[in-house]
Amino acid sequence: MPLTLDHSYARDLQGLYVPWQGQDWPDPQILLRNDALARTLGLDPDTLDAGLLTGHALPGSARPLAMAYAGHQFGGFSPQLGDGRAILLGEVLDETGARWDIHLKGSGRTPFARGGDGRAVLGPVLREYLISESMAALGVPTTRALAACTTGDRVLRQNGLEPGAVLARVAASHLRVGTFQFFAARGDAQKLRLLADYAIARHDPDLTDTPDCYVQFLHRVAARQAQTVAQWMGLGFVHGVMNTDNTTISGETIDYGPCAFMDRYDPATVFSSIDHQGRYAYGNQPAIIFWNLARLAEALLPLIDADEDRAIARATEVIAQAQDSYRAAWLGVFARKLGLAAPDAALIDGMHQLWLGQGVDFTGFFRALPDALRGDEHALRALFDDAEGLDPWLASYRAAADADTPDRVAAANPLYIPRNHLVEAALNAATDGDMGPFMALLARVQAPFTPIDGAEDYAHPAPRDAPELVTFCGT
């Protein structure tokens, strides 16, 4: 049966979007389609053709629109951003009644394009497909890739003309901190309340019509984001562009542009070609998420309390509590990675100190721990430039471990992540028409904990003398 879309965003949030059609493409073709994801959403994959997945030819139930939002980008506020090269087709309800957005990225210029060409190219589309599916397999809240399509045109980017592409992605919603900033910046308290009520109904329905629902909503969003960023930190993931318009209300990771997984531990790690000051470096991500949440709190102040001083005090308390919950979540993440029954702050903090300046492969460290606990320390010691400082920490770790710790460590830590050098090689090959390396890497990261014979190269970082890689936002 044909795809049927619902449109709660369009119905309930007038003034927060522009109705808009995707661009006509010369030859839209499906390159990858996530049929397993489609089925979990209750969709028939055969109804998802290239016309729909690129915005080229839509079913009658579609009411495509470009969403408006504001945002702080690298600390500077823009009162109007929005979907400059994307459209929301609508929403589907899965068999549990959960609502999911279907959103197309790279579908052409919209009124929010701000001088951009509205297009996407194959490399960044495949990067988002690969890394979002990796994050899903790793249990991190994330948007999901439904399809990657080529458009049949060529798009000018920093490396010359590249194949045009569109990413179809799915999210619990595309509401962002910047969505709330849009109405707050305009002083429109009525529409701000309308937006907040919509967000609560969609993500926290138990708060609907309850006392203090807006401050409790802020608390929920902060708790979700604290947990998500703690999970990023536990994987060595660097988002690269943590603007407020890329910080979701749902807690999902969104907009995989200049992102990458850190190989060798360094809190200053940056991959983005435009983050010259390291604002969004690996080690800065916790502070940035609370900065972003403080901007959400500012937007919600008129709803939290009519008395501004009381509203500020209550919002400040929520952010402070979220910082405490982040610390607890972060300790919990690393306790699980170490196979501990309970967090040991001294051991976990000491581990991070131990890594500094040692060139330790972040993912490889945890994969080497089970053998070290069983008495074979060779692989663990080989990760360090100077392993002398390892001994006292390892002694403390052994004292905290039990007989089942090695098995818990192996179960909690991925063997395969999207290693930067493998990602770049796969994307370059795909751009040249060879999808083989990409498909092999995708298969590995979709089963990150399962060793595969002959896949040893997927578990190792790039050689030390390999050039450092930078990533681009794709525009």
FILUMVO-570544 format. One record per residue (C-alpha): residue in one letter; x, y, z. Coordinates in pm, 1 decimal. Each point is the difference from the previous one (the first is absolute). Last residue first. Layout:
<recs>
+------+----------+----------+----------+
! rest !       px !       py !       pz !
+------+----------+----------+----------+
!    A !        X !        Y !        Z !
...
+------+----------+----------+----------+
</recs>
This chain:
<recs>
+------+----------+----------+----------+
! rest !       px !       py !       pz !
+------+----------+----------+----------+
!    T !   2817.8 !   2245.1 !    210.7 !
!    G !    131.1 !   -334.3 !    119.1 !
!    C !     94.7 !     97.4 !    356.1 !
!    F !    363.3 !    -85.5 !    -66.4 !
!    T !    239.8 !   -245.1 !    158.2 !
!    V !    368.7 !     16.7 !     75.9 !
!    L !    241.7 !   -287.9 !     -5.3 !
!    E !    346.3 !     -8.1 !    152.1 !
!    P !    260.6 !   -144.3 !   -235.4 !
!    A !    111.0 !   -359.0 !     71.1 !
!    D !    329.1 !    -26.4 !    189.3 !
!    R !   -157.0 !   -163.9 !    305.4 !
!    P !   -165.3 !   -265.8 !   -214.0 !
!    A !   -380.8 !     18.8 !     -8.7 !
!    P !   -181.7 !   -159.6 !    288.6 !
!    H !    -71.4 !   -373.6 !     20.6 !
!    A !   -322.7 !   -200.5 !     19.5 !
!    Y !    -94.2 !      9.4 !   -369.5 !
!    D !    337.0 !   -153.4 !    -93.5 !
!    E !    -90.3 !   -313.6 !    195.7 !
!    A !   -295.7 !    -80.8 !   -225.3 !
!    G !    125.6 !   -338.8 !   -121.1 !
!    D !   -208.7 !   -193.6 !    248.6 !
!    I !   -279.6 !    219.5 !    135.8 !
!    P !    -12.9 !     94.9 !    368.4 !
!    T !   -351.5 !    102.5 !    113.6 !
!    F !    -31.2 !    314.3 !    212.5 !
!    P !    -49.1 !    257.7 !   -276.0 !
!    A !   -263.8 !   -180.6 !   -207.6 !
!    Q !   -129.8 !    297.2 !   -203.1 !
!    V !    354.3 !    135.7 !      2.9 !
!    R !    137.4 !   -301.4 !   -187.6 !
!    A !   -274.2 !    -16.4 !   -264.2 !
!    L !     37.0 !    372.6 !    -70.1 !
!    L !    374.8 !    -44.7 !    -50.5 !
!    A !    -54.1 !   -273.2 !   -259.1 !
!    M !   -270.7 !    202.9 !   -173.4 !
!    F !    225.4 !    304.8 !    -17.7 !
!    P !    296.1 !   -194.2 !   -136.3 !
!    G !   -217.4 !   -155.2 !   -274.4 !
!    M !   -185.2 !    316.1 !   -109.3 !
!    D !    236.0 !     70.6 !   -292.0 !
!    G !   -122.6 !    290.3 !   -216.6 !
!    D !    277.6 !    255.8 !     48.1 !
!    T !   -200.6 !    173.4 !    274.0 !
!    A !    -38.9 !   -341.6 !    160.4 !
!    A !    376.3 !    -55.6 !     -1.0 !
!    N !     61.1 !    337.7 !    162.7 !
!    L !   -267.1 !    -71.0 !    259.6 !
!    A !    147.3 !   -340.5 !     86.0 !
!    A !    354.4 !    137.6 !     29.6 !
!    E !   -121.1 !    284.7 !    218.2 !
!    V !   -194.1 !   -233.5 !    227.2 !
!    L !    291.1 !   -242.5 !     29.6 !
!    H !    239.8 !    278.9 !     94.2 !
!    N !   -244.0 !    136.3 !    255.2 !
!    R !    -77.9 !   -327.0 !    174.8 !
!    P !   -376.4 !    -56.0 !     -5.7 !
!    I !     -8.5 !   -223.5 !    309.3 !
!    Y !     64.3 !   -373.2 !     18.9 !
!    L !    105.2 !   -186.2 !    313.3 !
!    P !   -264.4 !    163.6 !    212.7 !
!    N !     19.6 !     -6.2 !    378.9 !
!    A !   -267.9 !   -125.4 !    238.9 !
!    A !      7.7 !   -375.0 !    -71.2 !
!    A !    379.5 !    -25.8 !     17.8 !
!    V !      4.6 !    195.7 !    326.2 !
!    R !   -270.9 !   -217.8 !    152.7 !
!    D !    193.6 !   -314.4 !    -94.0 !
!    P !    318.6 !    134.5 !    158.0 !
!    T !   -187.9 !    105.4 !    318.4 !
!    D !   -153.3 !   -341.8 !     71.0 !
!    A !    271.3 !   -119.4 !    239.9 !
!    D !     -2.1 !    324.1 !    197.5 !
!    A !    155.1 !    341.4 !    -51.0 !
!    A !     64.1 !    280.5 !    252.4 !
!    A !    338.7 !   -135.5 !    110.1 !
!    R !     95.2 !    -63.5 !   -362.9 !
!    Y !    -76.5 !    363.6 !    -77.4 !
!    S !    213.7 !    124.0 !    287.4 !
!    A !    293.0 !   -208.9 !   -122.2 !
!    L !    -56.6 !    123.1 !   -354.7 !
!    W !     16.3 !    359.5 !    119.8 !
!    P !    322.5 !    -62.4 !    188.7 !
!    D !    158.3 !   -176.2 !   -301.0 !
!    L !   -103.5 !    230.5 !   -285.6 !
!    G !    238.9 !    280.5 !     90.2 !
!    E !    291.5 !   -190.1 !   -154.6 !
!    A !   -182.4 !    -54.7 !   -329.4 !
!    D !    181.9 !    271.9 !   -193.5 !
!    D !   -127.5 !     57.6 !   -354.6 !
!    F !   -295.5 !   -211.5 !    101.5 !
!    L !   -209.1 !   -235.9 !   -216.0 !
!    A !    263.4 !   -274.6 !     14.9 !
!    R !    -62.7 !    -32.7 !    372.7 !
!    L !   -357.6 !   -114.6 !    -60.2 !
!    A !     95.8 !   -251.5 !   -269.9 !
!    H !    273.2 !   -156.6 !    218.0 !
!    E !   -191.3 !    -12.4 !    329.0 !
!    D !    -87.0 !   -371.4 !     -7.9 !
!    G !   -100.1 !    -85.8 !    358.6 !
!    R !   -374.8 !    -63.2 !    -18.3 !
!    L !    -70.6 !    362.4 !     89.4 !
!    A !    228.3 !    106.5 !   -284.5 !
!    D !   -185.7 !   -227.5 !   -242.2 !
!    P !   -330.6 !    160.4 !     95.6 !
!    L !    147.0 !    353.8 !    -16.0 !
!    A !    121.9 !      2.2 !   -361.3 !
!    R !   -344.1 !     79.4 !   -148.3 !
!    F !    -28.2 !    292.5 !    239.7 !
!    F !    328.4 !    154.6 !   -112.0 !
!    G !    -73.9 !    -67.4 !   -369.1 !
!    T !   -293.5 !    239.7 !     -1.4 !
!    F !    200.0 !    295.2 !    132.1 !
!    D !    327.3 !    -75.2 !   -180.3 !
!    V !    255.3 !    133.2 !    246.4 !
!    G !    227.6 !    276.2 !   -129.7 !
!    Q !    153.4 !     40.9 !    344.8 !
!    G !    -35.4 !    375.4 !     53.7 !
!    L !   -287.6 !    -44.6 !    242.1 !
!    W !   -116.5 !   -361.1 !     27.6 !
!    L !     86.3 !    -46.3 !    367.7 !
!    Q !   -198.9 !    309.5 !     92.6 !
!    H !   -308.0 !   -153.9 !   -160.2 !
!    M !     59.6 !   -324.8 !    187.8 !
!    G !     44.5 !    187.2 !    327.2 !
!    D !   -340.6 !    161.5 !    -39.9 !
!    I !   -151.5 !   -345.5 !    -48.2 !
!    L !    186.0 !   -160.4 !    291.8 !
!    A !    -70.0 !    290.4 !    236.6 !
!    A !   -366.6 !     16.1 !   -104.4 !
!    D !    -67.7 !   -372.0 !     54.9 !
!    P !   -342.0 !    -64.0 !   -153.6 !
!    A !   -175.7 !   -322.3 !    105.4 !
!    A !     10.5 !   -363.3 !   -117.8 !
!    L !    301.5 !     80.2 !   -213.2 !
!    G !     43.4 !   -134.0 !   -353.2 !
!    L !    238.7 !    278.3 !    -94.8 !
!    K !   -229.2 !    118.5 !   -280.2 !
!    R !   -293.1 !    -26.2 !    240.0 !
!    A !    181.3 !    219.0 !    254.0 !
!    F !     85.9 !    238.4 !   -283.3 !
!    V !   -364.5 !     56.8 !    -90.0 !
!    G !   -108.0 !     19.6 !    364.3 !
!    L !    264.4 !    261.4 !     78.8 !
!    W !   -125.0 !    206.9 !   -293.4 !
!    A !   -363.7 !    -43.3 !    108.8 !
!    A !     81.5 !    108.3 !    356.4 !
!    R !    195.8 !    300.8 !   -125.4 !
!    Y !   -284.5 !     82.8 !   -237.6 !
!    S !   -254.0 !    -24.5 !    282.5 !
!    D !    198.2 !    256.1 !    198.0 !
!    Q !      9.6 !    233.0 !   -299.6 !
!    A !   -372.8 !    -57.5 !    -44.9 !
!    Q !    -62.5 !    107.6 !    358.8 !
!    A !    182.6 !    326.2 !    -67.4 !
!    I !   -205.0 !     54.2 !   -316.4 !
!    V !   -324.8 !    -58.5 !    190.0 !
!    E !    103.3 !    234.8 !    281.5 !
!    T !     76.9 !    273.6 !   -250.1 !
!    A !   -347.9 !    -41.4 !   -148.3 !
!    R !   -160.0 !     44.7 !    342.0 !
!    A !    206.4 !    305.4 !     87.8 !
!    I !    -55.0 !    159.0 !   -340.2 !
!    A !   -376.6 !    -52.5 !     22.9 !
!    R !     -9.1 !    144.4 !    350.7 !
!    D !    186.7 !    309.3 !   -117.3 !
!    E !   -223.0 !     31.6 !   -307.2 !
!    D !   -327.8 !     -9.5 !    193.1 !
!    A !   -253.9 !   -141.0 !   -244.7 !
!    D !    152.7 !   -342.3 !     57.6 !
!    I !    111.9 !   -291.6 !   -217.9 !
!    L !   -176.8 !    115.1 !   -316.4 !
!    P !    173.8 !    337.5 !    -30.5 !
!    L !    334.6 !   -171.6 !     81.9 !
!    L !    -23.9 !   -260.7 !   -277.3 !
!    A !    237.3 !    171.8 !   -244.3 !
!    E !    256.8 !     58.2 !    273.2 !
!    A !    -19.1 !   -366.6 !    102.2 !
!    L !     63.0 !   -104.0 !   -359.8 !
!    R !    308.7 !    224.8 !     -2.5 !
!    A !    112.4 !   -160.4 !    327.5 !
!    L !    -37.9 !   -335.8 !   -174.9 !
!    N !    247.3 !    114.0 !   -264.4 !
!    W !    255.7 !    103.6 !    262.8 !
!    F !    -65.0 !   -331.7 !    171.3 !
!    I !     73.0 !   -186.5 !   -323.1 !
!    I !    311.4 !    209.0 !    -53.6 !
!    A !    151.3 !    -84.5 !    339.0 !
!    P !    -41.5 !   -373.7 !    -64.9 !
!    Q !    138.4 !     26.8 !   -355.7 !
!    N !    319.1 !    187.8 !     89.0 !
!    G !    222.5 !   -308.6 !     34.3 !
!    Y !    -79.6 !   -125.7 !   -349.5 !
!    A !     57.6 !    338.4 !   -163.3 !
!    Y !   -302.4 !    213.2 !    -86.2 !
!    R !    150.2 !    341.3 !     73.3 !
!    G !    335.4 !   -110.1 !   -138.1 !
!    Q !     95.4 !    350.4 !   -114.2 !
!    H !     28.8 !    -84.0 !   -371.9 !
!    D !   -326.8 !   -190.3 !    -14.2 !
!    I !    -44.2 !     46.4 !   -378.3 !
!    S !    165.6 !   -314.9 !   -137.0 !
!    S !   -167.1 !   -207.4 !    267.8 !
!    F !    199.3 !   -290.3 !    144.3 !
!    V !     92.0 !    127.2 !    345.2 !
!    T !    183.7 !   -193.6 !    274.2 !
!    A !     91.9 !    220.5 !    297.6 !
!    P !    -93.2 !   -269.9 !    253.5 !
!    D !    266.7 !   -227.5 !   -153.9 !
!    Y !    -39.6 !   -375.8 !    -14.6 !
!    R !    119.8 !   -163.3 !   -320.1 !
!    D !   -274.3 !   -112.5 !   -240.6 !
!    M !   -274.7 !    257.4 !     44.3 !
!    F !   -323.2 !    -78.7 !   -178.8 !
!    A !   -109.5 !    252.3 !   -260.6 !
!    C !   -237.7 !    287.5 !    -67.4 !
!    P !     17.3 !    293.3 !   -242.4 !
!    G !   -361.6 !    -47.6 !   -109.2 !
!    Y !   -210.8 !   -252.1 !    186.3 !
!    D !   -310.8 !    210.5 !     48.7 !
!    I !   -181.8 !   -150.1 !    299.6 !
!    T !     66.6 !   -197.7 !    316.1 !
!    E !   -334.0 !    -66.9 !    165.5 !
!    G !    -80.2 !    150.4 !    339.6 !
!    S !   -362.0 !     60.5 !   -101.4 !
!    I !     27.7 !    378.0 !     35.1 !
!    T !    285.3 !     -1.4 !   -248.0 !
!    T !    323.4 !    197.0 !      0.1 !
!    N !    111.2 !     75.0 !   -357.1 !
!    D !   -169.9 !    341.4 !    -11.3 !
!    T !    178.5 !     77.2 !    325.7 !
!    N !    332.8 !    -52.3 !   -175.6 !
!    M !    195.0 !   -312.5 !     88.2 !
!    V !    194.5 !    -16.6 !   -327.2 !
!    G !    280.9 !   -255.9 !     25.4 !
!    H !   -186.6 !   -296.2 !    141.2 !
!    V !    314.0 !   -159.6 !    141.8 !
!    F !    -46.6 !   -362.4 !    105.1 !
!    G !    256.5 !   -161.5 !    229.4 !
!    L !   -252.1 !   -272.2 !     78.3 !
!    G !    -51.2 !     70.1 !    369.3 !
!    M !     -6.8 !    372.3 !    -69.2 !
!    W !   -285.6 !    -44.1 !   -243.8 !
!    Q !   -188.1 !   -201.9 !    263.4 !
!    A !     43.8 !    281.2 !    252.9 !
!    V !   -128.6 !    235.8 !   -270.9 !
!    T !   -318.0 !   -205.5 !    -33.3 !
!    Q !    -58.9 !    -25.4 !    375.5 !
!    A !     39.4 !    372.8 !     55.3 !
!    Q !   -225.0 !     67.6 !   -299.7 !
!    R !   -280.0 !   -211.0 !    140.4 !
!    A !     31.7 !    149.2 !    348.7 !
!    A !     -3.2 !    354.8 !   -137.9 !
!    V !   -309.5 !    -71.4 !   -208.5 !
!    R !   -177.8 !   -150.4 !    301.0 !
!    H !     91.2 !    290.3 !    232.9 !
!    L !   -115.5 !    254.3 !   -256.2 !
!    F !   -330.0 !   -187.6 !    -21.3 !
!    Q !    -25.8 !      9.9 !    378.1 !
!    V !     45.1 !    377.3 !    -12.1 !
!    Y !   -272.6 !     16.2 !   -261.9 !
!    C !   -240.9 !   -240.6 !    172.4 !
!    D !     12.0 !    188.7 !    329.7 !
!    P !   -346.1 !   -128.4 !     87.9 !
!    T !   -123.7 !   -270.8 !   -239.0 !
!    D !   -202.0 !     70.5 !   -313.9 !
!    T !    214.0 !   -237.0 !   -211.1 !
!    L !    296.8 !   -132.7 !    197.5 !
!    D !    -82.6 !   -366.7 !    -70.0 !
!    P !     19.6 !     83.6 !   -370.2 !
!    D !    377.1 !     53.0 !     13.9 !
!    H !    123.7 !    -21.3 !   -359.7 !
!    R !   -294.2 !     82.7 !   -228.6 !
!    A !   -241.6 !    164.9 !    240.1 !
!    I !    287.7 !    186.6 !    164.8 !
!    A !    133.0 !    122.3 !   -334.1 !
!    Y !   -346.7 !    117.4 !   -108.6 !
!    D !    -55.5 !    180.4 !    330.3 !
!    A !    339.2 !    167.8 !    -33.9 !
!    L !    -78.2 !    109.7 !   -355.3 !
!    L !   -338.9 !    146.6 !     96.4 !
!    R !    161.8 !    173.1 !    298.0 !
!    L !    259.0 !    156.9 !   -229.1 !
!    K !   -281.2 !     94.7 !   -238.0 !
!    Q !   -172.6 !    196.6 !    273.9 !
!    A !    321.9 !    143.3 !    144.3 !
!    D !     99.7 !    162.2 !   -330.1 !
!    G !    300.2 !    207.8 !    105.5 !
!    R !    155.4 !    -44.4 !   -342.9 !
!    A !    323.3 !   -145.7 !    135.0 !
!    A !   -205.4 !   -236.0 !    216.7 !
!    F !   -185.2 !   -121.5 !   -308.7 !
!    F !    314.6 !   -112.6 !   -182.6 !
!    Q !    185.9 !    -93.2 !    319.7 !
!    F !   -247.7 !   -282.3 !     55.3 !
!    T !     85.7 !   -152.9 !   -337.3 !
!    G !    368.1 !     65.9 !     70.0 !
!    V !    -10.7 !   -239.3 !    294.0 !
!    R !   -111.3 !   -251.1 !   -259.5 !
!    L !   -316.1 !   -174.8 !   -114.5 !
!    H !     81.6 !   -244.1 !   -281.4 !
!    S !   -211.0 !   -278.1 !    147.1 !
!    A !     22.4 !   -367.2 !     93.6 !
!    A !    230.8 !     -1.2 !   -299.8 !
!    V !     25.2 !   -164.3 !   -342.4 !
!    R !    235.9 !     82.9 !   -282.8 !
!    A !    -15.1 !     15.1 !   -377.2 !
!    L !    337.5 !    116.3 !   -130.0 !
!    V !     16.0 !    160.1 !   -344.5 !
!    A !    288.5 !    -15.2 !   -247.5 !
!    G !    185.9 !    197.1 !   -266.2 !
!    P !    317.0 !   -154.8 !   -142.1 !
!    E !    307.0 !    224.5 !     38.1 !
!    L !    141.2 !    287.8 !   -205.6 !
!    G !    315.8 !    147.1 !    150.7 !
!    N !    170.5 !    -94.4 !    326.9 !
!    Q !   -131.4 !    301.2 !    195.2 !
!    R !   -351.9 !    -56.0 !   -130.1 !
!    L !   -184.0 !     42.8 !   -331.1 !
!    V !   -296.4 !   -232.6 !    -44.7 !
!    R !    -59.8 !   -249.2 !   -281.0 !
!    D !   -349.2 !   -124.2 !    -91.1 !
!    G !   -155.1 !   -345.7 !    -21.8 !
!    T !   -170.8 !     24.7 !    338.3 !
!    T !    165.0 !   -278.5 !    198.2 !
!    C !   -189.2 !   -152.6 !    287.3 !
!    A !     85.4 !    -93.1 !    358.0 !
!    A !   -277.8 !   -158.3 !    200.3 !
!    L !   -164.1 !    -36.2 !    341.1 !
!    A !    294.4 !    123.5 !    205.9 !
!    R !    -78.1 !     32.2 !    367.9 !
!    T !      1.0 !    298.2 !    235.7 !
!    T !    179.9 !    -86.6 !    317.0 !
!    P !    -19.5 !   -113.4 !    360.4 !
!    V !    318.1 !   -207.5 !     53.0 !
!    G !    -37.3 !   -377.0 !     26.1 !
!    L !    319.3 !    -94.5 !   -185.2 !
!    A !   -199.9 !   -136.0 !   -294.5 !
!    A !   -183.2 !    333.7 !    -19.0 !
!    M !    332.3 !    185.7 !      6.9 !
!    S !    129.5 !   -211.5 !   -287.4 !
!    E !   -317.6 !     68.6 !   -197.0 !
!    S !     48.3 !    373.3 !     56.7 !
!    I !    364.2 !    -31.9 !    -99.5 !
!    L !    -56.4 !   -180.9 !   -327.6 !
!    Y !   -300.2 !    196.0 !   -127.4 !
!    E !    152.4 !    330.7 !    107.8 !
!    R !    324.5 !    -81.4 !   -179.4 !
!    L !   -193.1 !   -123.7 !   -304.2 !
!    V !   -176.5 !    334.9 !    -31.8 !
!    P !    329.3 !    184.3 !     60.4 !
!    G !    170.4 !   -188.6 !   -286.5 !
!    L !   -290.7 !      2.3 !   -246.1 !
!    V !    -56.0 !    370.3 !    -31.1 !
!    A !   -271.9 !    215.5 !    148.5 !
!    R !   -202.0 !    278.9 !   -155.2 !
!    G !   -171.1 !    316.9 !    117.1 !
!    D !    235.6 !    225.6 !   -196.7 !
!    G !     79.7 !    215.5 !    300.6 !
!    G !    -63.1 !    375.6 !      7.8 !
!    R !   -197.5 !      5.4 !    324.8 !
!    A !   -197.6 !   -316.7 !    -89.9 !
!    F !   -296.8 !     82.0 !    225.1 !
!    P !   -239.3 !     67.9 !   -291.7 !
!    T !     78.2 !   -355.3 !   -117.9 !
!    R !    267.7 !   -131.8 !   -232.9 !
!    G !      6.2 !   -366.5 !    -94.4 !
!    S !    -68.9 !   -347.2 !    143.4 !
!    G !    338.3 !    -32.7 !    169.9 !
!    K !   -137.9 !   -142.7 !    324.2 !
!    L !   -341.4 !   -165.8 !    -13.4 !
!    H !   -200.1 !    -51.7 !    318.7 !
!    I !   -238.4 !   -273.5 !    107.0 !
!    D !   -108.8 !     80.2 !    354.3 !
!    W !   -101.3 !   -280.1 !    236.0 !
!    R !   -300.1 !    -30.9 !    234.5 !
!    A !    -31.8 !   -288.3 !    246.7 !
!    G !   -334.9 !   -179.4 !    -14.6 !
!    T !    150.8 !   -337.9 !     90.3 !
!    E !    -53.1 !   -128.8 !   -355.4 !
!    D !    191.5 !    294.9 !   -142.2 !
!    L !   -158.2 !    336.5 !    -78.7 !
!    V !    134.6 !    188.1 !   -299.3 !
!    E !     77.7 !    369.4 !    -28.4 !
!    G !     26.1 !    256.4 !   -276.7 !
!    L !    216.4 !     81.9 !   -299.2 !
!    L !    227.4 !    231.2 !    199.2 !
!    I !    219.6 !    187.6 !   -244.1 !
!    A !    370.0 !     69.9 !    -22.4 !
!    R !    249.9 !    237.8 !   -157.3 !
!    G !    -38.3 !    323.8 !    194.6 !
!    D !   -199.0 !   -157.9 !    277.8 !
!    G !    -10.9 !    285.2 !    248.1 !
!    L !    226.3 !    287.8 !    101.5 !
!    Q !   -161.0 !    315.7 !    130.6 !
!    P !    100.7 !    183.7 !    319.7 !
!    S !    371.0 !    -81.2 !    -52.7 !
!    F !    195.3 !      9.0 !    325.1 !
!    G !    379.0 !    -32.4 !     10.5 !
!    G !    153.7 !   -264.0 !    228.7 !
!    F !    132.1 !   -230.0 !   -272.3 !
!    Q !   -350.2 !      8.0 !   -149.4 !
!    H !   -263.6 !    108.0 !    250.4 !
!    G !   -338.4 !    -78.4 !   -141.7 !
!    A !   -326.2 !     90.3 !   -168.9 !
!    Y !   -261.7 !   -233.2 !   -139.9 !
!    A !   -233.4 !    -33.8 !   -296.0 !
!    M !    -98.9 !   -333.8 !   -151.1 !
!    A !    -26.7 !    -49.2 !   -375.7 !
!    L !   -322.2 !   -170.1 !    -99.7 !
!    P !   -132.2 !   -297.1 !   -193.0 !
!    R !   -368.4 !    -86.8 !     24.1 !
!    A !     11.5 !   -364.8 !   -109.8 !
!    S !   -320.3 !   -208.9 !    -12.0 !
!    G !    -23.2 !     33.9 !   -378.0 !
!    P !    323.1 !   -186.8 !    -45.1 !
!    L !    316.1 !    190.6 !    -94.7 !
!    A !    204.3 !     22.5 !   -319.0 !
!    H !    344.0 !    163.9 !     18.9 !
!    G !     22.7 !     23.0 !    379.0 !
!    T !    310.8 !   -223.0 !    -13.1 !
!    L !   -142.8 !   -299.4 !    187.7 !
!    L !   -343.7 !     38.7 !   -158.9 !
!    G !    124.2 !     -4.4 !   -357.9 !
!    A !    255.7 !   -270.3 !     76.2 !
!    D !   -262.1 !   -243.8 !    122.2 !
!    L !   -110.9 !    -76.7 !    354.2 !
!    T !   -324.8 !   -191.7 !    -59.4 !
!    D !    199.5 !   -321.9 !    -45.9 !
!    P !    140.6 !     40.7 !    351.5 !
!    D !   -349.2 !    -55.7 !    147.3 !
!    L !     -3.0 !    215.2 !    309.9 !
!    G !    -87.9 !   -102.3 !    356.3 !
!    L !    282.5 !    202.7 !    148.4 !
!    T !    190.3 !   -317.3 !     86.4 !
!    R !    -48.0 !   -101.0 !   -364.2 !
!    A !    163.6 !    315.0 !   -130.0 !
!    L !    297.4 !    -53.4 !    231.3 !
!    A !     58.4 !   -346.7 !   -143.6 !
!    D !    -41.7 !    134.9 !   -354.2 !
!    N !    277.6 !    254.2 !     41.7 !
!    R !     32.7 !    109.3 !   -361.2 !
!    L !    332.8 !     64.9 !   -166.7 !
!    L !     77.2 !    139.8 !   -347.5 !
!    I !   -356.3 !     82.6 !   -100.2 !
!    Q !     -4.5 !    192.5 !   -327.7 !
!    P !   -113.7 !    351.2 !    -97.1 !
!    D !     79.5 !     88.9 !   -363.6 !
!    P !    -31.6 !    367.2 !    -99.7 !
!    W !   -126.3 !    124.7 !    336.9 !
!    D !   -303.4 !    218.5 !     66.7 !
!    Q !     53.9 !    192.5 !    323.1 !
!    G !   -196.4 !    -67.2 !    315.6 !
!    Q !   -321.2 !    186.5 !     66.1 !
!    W !    -58.1 !    254.4 !    273.9 !
!    P !   -260.0 !    104.7 !    253.4 !
!    V !    181.6 !    248.3 !    227.7 !
!    Y !     44.2 !    -79.0 !    367.3 !
!    L !    -42.3 !    124.5 !    356.8 !
!    G !   -285.9 !    240.5 !    -60.0 !
!    Q !   -268.1 !   -265.3 !     43.7 !
!    L !    115.6 !   -262.7 !    246.9 !
!    D !   -291.3 !   -236.7 !     66.3 !
!    R !   -113.9 !   -120.5 !   -339.8 !
!    A !    336.5 !      3.5 !   -178.4 !
!    Y !    176.5 !   -173.1 !    289.0 !
!    S !   -286.0 !   -248.4 !     42.6 !
!    H !     23.8 !   -102.6 !   -365.5 !
!    D !    -78.0 !   -369.6 !    -56.9 !
!    L !    135.6 !   -197.6 !   -291.8 !
!    T !   -151.5 !   -293.3 !   -186.2 !
!    L !    227.8 !   -203.5 !   -226.0 !
!    P !   -192.0 !   -188.9 !   -263.0 !
!    M !   -125.7 !   -357.1 !     64.0 !
+------+----------+----------+----------+
</recs>
